[in-house]
Amino acid sequence: MNTFRFAGITDGMSRLILLLSTLTLSLLSHAALVGEGPALGPLAERTTQAEIENGELSLLEIRSAGLHVFVTPFNKQDGYGDGPLDPGDTISPGGRPTLQGNGTFLRVNGLDAQTCQECHSLVSTATTPFTTGIGGSGSMNNVAMFQPRFIDVEDSAGAGHAGFDGRLILPPALYGVGGVQLLAKEMTEDLQRLKQQALSSPGTLVPLLTKGISFGSISAGSGGDLNTGDLEGIDTDLVVRPFGRKGEFSSVRQFDLIAMQFHLGMQPVEVVGEYIDGDNDGVVNEVLVGEMSALEIFLTTQEHPIVRPGGWEARQGAQLFSLLGCADCHVPVLRTRSRQLHYSFPEDERDPGAKIFYSVDLSVGSRAFTENAEGGLDIPLFSDLKRHDLGPKLHESFAAVGPKRNAEFVTAKLWGVADTAPYLHDGRALTLNEAISLHGGEAQSARDAYQALSINKRNQVLAFLMTLRNPRNPNRDLLRPAPDHPGMSGLCKERSCSKLPPGILLPNRESAR
């Protein structure tokens, strides 16, 4: 056997080094391969619901744990991906095929990312190069292609376009969603009270007005049946669902439960059950209840978008924005009654005050909204949280729903809009002017009024919209510089930091309290 020696090292020292090297290699050969093992860490070290409910974790620790879930690149030992192909349902999460049988990704119907962050990483697309960060929007290469069964890329049907019967979904920025969720909960509470008022006064038409937003009206028959024919922009259960482009989800948690399964093939315990292998991929407890809670708390305590100071043109544009009718749907500010965002598990969409396990004050810290005179908060979201028909040019062709749902979209929140190009639900508009020009249907009159303006006045409107910006350094309170990588930062849960690369740090439990 060939040997070598370094200057100053004796034969005895060389033999000792060789022995230690052999021992090390032997130990490594019996240990897990580098990079293998679940990225979330051992089950015993992961965040549980009991820890959150019992007050064993500080808010900072919970948020850090949620961020850990958000940025972790899941692998197959975490439960990433679906199990064996289900011939009876190859579309829904759990038994989907993979593209060309690669065994991991599908891309055209989910299984399209390893982390949440991949689709939510652009803080600003208004800068060159893009400004990246945690919790931002996505771009066209991140769009979700939801449940298509047919894609005609060569236009074999001769329709003049590439046929597609799924949904193309551009990932939105996630800043300020805590304020949005608080608004939706309070609006739902109001609407449920109005429903009871209608039931207690049969034959009386009850307007469904909450926070200045009208959702139509209802009345009840003497037998307790509800007439919902005059509803506007909301489902018959009178639950405000502000999340998802179609207004499908009442809370961030509800959205996340679907996203985990669709994008990542990760099965939440609260969906499939504890120690149940819901997709038959050989892994149980893929995402714990506590991890879903931590993820929701992290996302809803991020900074919110801001209005940066603008000049004379922007101030004129703000006035025009209202005069044109844009603010009728893109309502600049909605006000809450409370400062406290309550989290529930399990959730009852019709009773947002049930099963509360944790609360956060949204008036303090980096997440702080401005307090109003009523003791609540002003949420400058530029939306009415209501669904509208924006005209046939924007109608979708998703085969799984009917014409009404294909036609309607929840009013986009314009806060941060200057930083989130491209625009509209599928990213078809590359500029704000294009996005406005594509409005139709219920927004036709506002669109026409904008188009009738002089170029100078249209530029004033656009100047105003360009003051609506994302936060500059989101989540910086959760990140520390990585000592071995100047200029870079990261984090991890304290209990699993030893499993992650050096320089990815988190405050310890004592300093976090």
C-alpha positions in Angstrom: 0.0 0.0 0.0 1.3 3.4 -0.9 1.7 5.8 2.0 2.5 9.5 2.3 3.8 11.8 5.1 3.6 15.5 5.8 6.8 17.4 7.0 7.0 17.3 10.8 4.7 14.3 11.2 6.3 11.2 12.8 5.7 7.6 11.7 3.6 7.1 14.9 1.5 10.1 14.2 1.0 8.9 10.6 -0.2 5.5 11.8 -2.6 7.2 14.3 -4.0 9.5 11.5 -4.5 6.5 9.2 -6.2 4.5 12.0 -8.6 7.4 12.8 -9.3 7.9 9.1 -10.2 4.2 8.7 -12.4 4.4 11.7 -14.2 7.5 10.4 -14.8 5.9 7.0 -16.1 2.8 8.7 -18.6 4.8 10.8 -19.7 6.8 7.8 -20.4 3.6 5.9 -22.9 2.6 8.6 -24.5 6.0 8.9 -27.1 7.7 6.7 -25.6 9.0 3.4 -24.9 12.7 3.4 -28.0 14.6 2.2 -30.4 11.7 3.0 -32.9 11.7 5.7 -36.0 13.9 6.1 -35.3 17.6 5.5 -37.8 18.6 8.2 -35.7 16.7 10.7 -36.6 13.8 13.1 -40.2 13.5 14.1 -39.4 13.9 17.8 -37.8 17.4 17.1 -40.6 18.9 15.0 -43.2 21.5 16.1 -46.3 20.1 17.6 -49.7 21.6 18.1 -49.5 21.0 21.9 -46.3 23.1 22.1 -48.1 26.0 20.5 -51.3 25.6 22.5 -49.6 25.1 25.8 -47.4 28.3 25.4 -44.2 26.3 25.2 -43.0 28.4 22.2 -42.7 32.1 21.9 -44.2 33.9 18.9 -40.7 34.3 17.5 -40.1 30.6 17.7 -43.5 29.8 16.2 -42.8 32.1 13.3 -39.3 30.7 12.8 -40.7 27.2 12.8 -43.3 28.3 10.2 -40.6 29.9 8.0 -38.6 26.6 8.4 -41.6 24.8 6.8 -41.9 27.4 4.1 -38.3 27.3 2.9 -37.4 23.6 3.5 -36.8 21.7 0.3 -38.8 18.5 1.0 -37.5 15.2 -0.2 -39.0 11.7 -0.5 -38.1 10.8 3.1 -40.3 13.7 4.2 -43.0 12.3 2.0 -42.5 14.5 -1.1 -44.5 13.4 -4.1 -47.4 11.1 -4.6 -47.5 7.4 -4.1 -48.3 4.7 -6.7 -50.5 5.8 -9.7 -54.2 5.6 -8.9 -55.9 4.5 -12.2 -59.2 5.6 -10.8 -58.1 9.2 -10.2 -54.9 10.4 -12.0 -55.7 14.1 -11.5 -56.2 14.5 -7.7 -53.1 14.6 -5.4 -52.1 11.3 -4.1 -52.0 9.1 -7.1 -50.9 11.3 -10.0 -48.4 10.1 -12.7 -45.0 11.8 -13.1 -43.8 13.4 -16.3 -42.3 10.8 -18.6 -42.2 8.4 -15.6 -39.4 10.4 -13.9 -40.7 9.3 -10.5 -40.6 12.8 -8.9 -42.2 15.7 -10.8 -45.2 16.2 -12.9 -45.2 20.0 -13.4 -48.4 20.3 -15.5 -50.7 19.4 -12.6 -48.7 20.1 -9.5 -45.6 18.2 -8.2 -44.0 21.4 -9.5 -41.7 22.6 -6.7 -39.8 21.4 -3.7 -40.5 24.3 -1.4 -43.1 27.0 -0.9 -40.4 29.6 -1.4 -39.8 28.6 -5.0 -43.1 30.1 -6.1 -43.0 33.0 -3.6 -39.6 34.5 -3.9 -39.9 37.9 -5.8 -40.0 40.9 -3.5 -39.9 43.2 -6.5 -39.9 42.7 -10.3 -39.6 46.4 -10.7 -35.9 46.3 -10.1 -33.2 45.1 -12.5 -32.3 42.4 -11.6 -35.3 41.3 -9.6 -35.2 41.7 -5.8 -35.6 38.3 -4.2 -36.7 37.4 -0.8 -39.1 35.2 1.2 -42.9 35.5 0.8 -43.0 37.4 -2.5 -44.8 36.7 -5.8 -43.9 34.4 -8.6 -43.4 34.9 -12.3 -44.4 33.0 -15.4 -41.9 30.2 -14.9 -43.7 29.6 -11.5 -47.3 29.5 -12.7 -49.3 26.6 -11.5 -51.1 24.6 -14.2 -54.1 23.3 -12.2 -55.7 20.1 -13.2 -55.5 20.2 -17.0 -56.7 17.2 -18.9 -56.0 18.7 -22.3 -53.3 21.0 -23.7 -53.2 21.6 -27.4 -49.8 23.3 -27.8 -49.8 23.0 -31.6 -53.4 24.2 -32.0 -54.4 21.1 -33.8 -58.1 22.2 -33.4 -57.4 25.3 -35.5 -58.9 27.6 -32.8 -56.2 30.2 -33.2 -54.8 29.6 -29.8 -53.3 26.7 -27.7 -56.2 25.0 -26.0 -56.0 24.4 -22.3 -58.8 23.2 -20.0 -57.1 23.7 -16.7 -56.3 26.9 -14.7 -53.2 28.9 -15.1 -52.4 30.6 -11.7 -49.8 33.2 -11.2 -48.4 33.0 -7.5 -49.3 36.2 -5.6 -47.1 37.9 -3.0 -48.1 36.9 0.5 -47.3 40.1 2.5 -50.0 41.5 4.7 -52.2 38.4 4.6 -52.8 38.5 8.3 -54.8 41.8 8.0 -56.7 40.3 5.1 -57.6 37.2 7.1 -58.8 39.3 10.0 -61.0 41.3 7.7 -62.5 38.2 6.2 -63.2 36.7 9.6 -65.0 39.8 10.8 -67.0 40.1 7.5 -68.1 36.5 7.7 -69.2 37.1 11.3 -71.3 40.1 10.2 -72.9 38.1 7.3 -73.7 35.2 9.5 -75.5 37.5 11.9 -77.4 39.0 9.0 -78.4 35.5 7.9 -79.8 34.8 11.4 -81.7 38.2 11.2 -83.3 37.1 7.9 -84.2 33.7 9.4 -85.8 35.3 12.4 -87.9 37.7 10.2 -89.4 35.7 7.4 -90.3 37.7 4.3 -88.0 40.6 5.2 -85.3 41.5 2.7 -82.0 41.8 4.5 -79.2 43.8 2.8 -75.8 42.0 3.2 -73.6 45.0 4.0 -70.4 44.6 5.9 -67.5 47.2 6.2 -69.2 49.2 3.4 -69.2 46.3 1.0 -72.5 45.0 -0.4 -72.9 41.3 -1.1 -76.5 41.7 -2.2 -79.4 40.7 -0.1 -81.2 37.6 1.3 -84.6 36.8 2.6 -86.1 33.8 4.4 -89.3 31.9 3.9 -91.6 30.8 6.7 -90.2 27.3 6.6 -86.6 28.5 7.2 -85.5 28.3 3.6 -83.2 31.1 2.4 -83.7 33.0 -0.9 -80.1 33.5 -2.1 -80.9 34.6 -5.7 -79.8 38.2 -5.0 -76.3 37.4 -3.7 -73.4 39.2 -5.2 -69.8 37.9 -5.3 -70.1 35.4 -2.5 -71.2 31.7 -2.0 -74.6 30.8 -0.5 -73.0 29.9 2.8 -72.1 33.6 3.2 -68.4 32.9 4.0 -65.9 35.5 2.8 -63.1 33.7 1.1 -60.3 36.2 0.2 -57.6 33.7 -0.8 -57.1 32.1 -4.2 -57.8 34.0 -7.4 -61.3 32.7 -7.4 -62.0 33.4 -3.7 -61.9 29.7 -2.7 -60.3 29.8 0.7 -61.4 31.5 3.9 -58.0 31.3 5.6 -54.3 31.0 4.8 -54.4 27.6 6.5 -57.1 26.3 4.1 -55.1 27.4 1.2 -51.9 25.9 2.5 -53.5 22.5 3.1 -54.4 22.3 -0.6 -51.0 23.7 -1.7 -49.0 21.2 0.3 -50.8 18.3 -1.5 -51.0 19.8 -5.0 -47.5 21.4 -5.4 -45.5 19.1 -3.1 -47.4 15.9 -2.6 -47.0 16.4 1.1 -50.0 15.1 3.1 -51.0 17.1 6.1 -51.9 15.0 9.2 -55.2 17.0 9.7 -56.3 15.9 6.2 -55.3 12.2 6.2 -54.9 11.4 9.9 -52.1 10.7 12.3 -49.9 7.8 11.3 -51.9 7.3 8.2 -50.1 7.0 4.8 -52.7 9.0 2.8 -50.9 8.6 -0.6 -49.3 5.2 0.0 -45.8 6.5 -0.5 -44.5 4.8 2.6 -44.3 7.9 4.8 -46.7 9.0 7.5 -47.0 12.2 9.5 -45.7 14.2 6.5 -46.8 17.6 7.8 -47.9 17.8 11.4 -50.8 19.9 12.7 -48.4 22.0 14.6 -46.3 22.6 11.5 -49.4 23.8 9.6 -50.3 26.1 12.5 -46.7 27.5 12.6 -46.8 28.0 8.8 -50.1 30.0 9.0 -48.8 32.1 11.9 -45.6 32.9 10.1 -47.4 33.9 6.8 -49.9 36.1 8.6 -47.3 37.9 10.7 -45.2 39.1 7.8 -44.9 42.8 7.0 -47.6 44.4 4.9 -47.2 46.4 1.7 -46.7 50.1 1.9 -47.6 53.3 0.1 -44.4 55.2 -0.6 -44.5 59.0 -0.9 -45.3 60.2 -4.4 -45.1 63.5 -6.1 -47.8 65.8 -7.5 -48.6 63.4 -10.4 -49.1 60.5 -8.0 -51.4 62.6 -5.8 -53.5 63.6 -8.8 -53.5 59.9 -9.9 -55.0 58.9 -6.5 -57.9 61.2 -7.1 -58.4 60.0 -10.6 -58.3 56.4 -9.4 -61.4 57.1 -7.3 -63.2 59.4 -9.9 -62.8 56.7 -12.6 -64.6 54.1 -10.4 -61.5 51.9 -9.8 -61.9 52.4 -6.0 -65.4 51.0 -6.2 -63.9 47.5 -6.2 -60.3 48.2 -5.4 -61.4 49.8 -2.1 -58.3 51.5 -0.7 -58.8 50.8 3.0 -61.1 48.4 4.9 -61.2 48.6 8.7 -61.3 45.9 11.4 -63.0 46.1 14.8 -60.2 44.2 16.5 -56.4 44.2 16.5 -56.3 40.5 17.4 -56.1 37.8 14.7 -57.3 34.5 16.2 -56.3 31.1 14.9 -58.6 28.1 15.1 -58.1 24.4 14.9 -60.1 22.7 13.6 -61.6 25.6 11.6 -65.3 26.2 11.3 -65.6 28.6 8.3 -69.1 29.8 9.4 -67.9 30.5 13.0 -64.5 32.2 12.9 -64.6 32.5 16.7 -64.7 28.8 17.4 -61.9 26.5 18.5 -59.3 29.4 19.0 -55.9 28.1 20.1 -53.7 31.2 19.5 -54.0 34.9 18.9 -51.6 37.6 17.6 -51.8 41.4 18.0 -51.4 42.8 14.5 -50.8 46.3 15.8 -47.3 45.7 17.0 -43.9 44.7 15.6 -42.9 44.6 12.0 -46.3 43.3 11.1 -48.1 46.4 12.6 -51.0 48.0 10.8 -52.2 51.5 11.6 -54.7 51.6 14.5 -58.1 53.3 13.8 -60.3 55.3 16.1 -62.6 52.3 16.6 -59.9 50.2 18.3 -59.2 48.1 15.2 -56.8 48.4 12.3 -56.8 50.1 8.9 -55.9 47.5 6.2 -54.9 49.3 3.0 -55.4 46.4 0.6 -57.2 48.0 -2.3 -59.8 45.3 -2.6 -63.4 44.5 -1.6 -62.7 40.8 -1.1 -65.7 40.1 -3.4 -65.9 38.1 -6.7 -66.6 39.9 -10.0 -67.0 39.1 -13.6 -64.3 40.9 -15.6 -65.6 40.1 -19.0 -65.2 37.4 -21.6 -61.6 38.2 -22.5 -60.6 37.0 -19.0 -62.9 34.1 -18.7 -61.2 30.8 -18.1 -62.0 27.4 -19.7 -61.4 25.1 -16.6 -63.4 22.0 -17.4 -64.1 21.1 -13.7 -66.3 24.1 -13.0 -69.2 25.9 -14.6 -69.4 29.2 -16.6 -70.1 31.4 -13.6 -67.0 30.3 -11.6 -64.9 30.5 -14.8 -66.0 34.1 -15.3 -65.5 35.4 -11.8 -62.4 36.5 -9.9 -62.0 37.9 -6.4 -60.9 41.6 -6.6 -57.1 41.6 -6.7 -55.4 43.4 -3.8 -53.4 46.2 -5.4 -51.1 46.9 -2.4 -47.6 46.1 -3.6 -48.8 46.1 -7.3 -45.8 48.2 -8.4 -43.5 45.3 -7.5 -45.5 42.3 -8.7 -45.6 42.3 -12.6 -46.7 40.5 -14.6 -50.4 41.0 -13.8 -53.9 39.4 -13.8 -54.7 35.9 -12.7 -52.4 34.2 -15.3 -49.8 36.9 -15.8 -50.9 37.8 -19.3 -50.5 41.5 -18.7 -46.9 42.6 -18.6 -47.6 46.2 -17.6 -50.1 48.0 -15.5 -51.6 49.8 -18.5 -52.2 46.4 -20.2 -53.8 45.0 -17.1 -56.2 48.0 -16.9 -57.0 47.7 -20.6 -58.0 44.1 -20.3 -60.7 44.8 -17.7 -64.3 44.3 -18.9 -67.6 43.1 -17.6 -68.3 44.8 -14.2 -65.1 46.9 -14.7 -65.9 48.0 -18.2 -67.0 51.5 -17.3 -63.9 52.2 -15.2 -61.7 50.8 -17.9 -63.4 52.9 -20.6 -63.1 56.0 -18.4 -59.4 55.3 -18.0 -58.9 54.8 -21.8 -60.7 58.1 -22.4 -58.1 60.1 -20.4 -55.3 61.9 -22.0 -51.9 60.3 -21.9 -50.8 62.7 -19.2 -53.7 61.8 -17.0 -53.3 58.1 -17.5 -49.7 58.5 -16.5 -50.9 60.2 -13.3 -53.0 57.1 -12.5 -50.0 54.9 -13.2 -47.7 57.1 -11.1 -50.1 56.6 -8.2 -50.1 52.8 -8.7 -46.3 52.8 -8.7 -46.4 54.1 -5.1 -48.0 50.8 -3.9 -45.0 48.8 -3.0 -44.0 45.6 -1.2 -42.0 45.9 2.1 -38.4 46.5 1.4 -36.7 43.8 3.6 -39.4 41.3 4.6 -38.9 38.9 7.4 -35.5 40.4 8.3 -36.3 40.0 12.0 -36.2 36.2 11.5 -33.0 36.1 9.6 -29.4 36.5 10.7 -26.2 36.9 8.6 -24.6 33.5 7.9 -21.1 33.7 9.4 -19.4 31.6 6.8 -21.2 33.4 3.9 -20.9 37.2 4.2 -23.9 38.9 2.7 -26.1 35.8 2.9 -28.6 34.9 5.6 -30.9 32.1 6.7 -32.5 30.4 9.6 -33.6 27.1 11.1 -35.4 25.8 14.1 -33.1 25.7 17.1 -33.7 22.0 17.7 -32.8 21.1 14.1 -30.0 23.6 13.4 -27.3 21.0 13.8 -28.8 19.1 10.9 -28.6 22.1 8.5 -25.6 23.8 6.8 -23.4 26.1 8.9 -24.5 29.7 9.0 -28.2 29.0 9.0 -29.2 30.2 12.4 -32.1 31.0 14.7 -32.3 32.7 18.2 -32.2 30.2 21.0 -35.2 29.6 23.1 -34.2 31.8 26.0 -33.3 34.8 23.8 -36.5 34.4 21.8 -38.9 34.8 24.7 
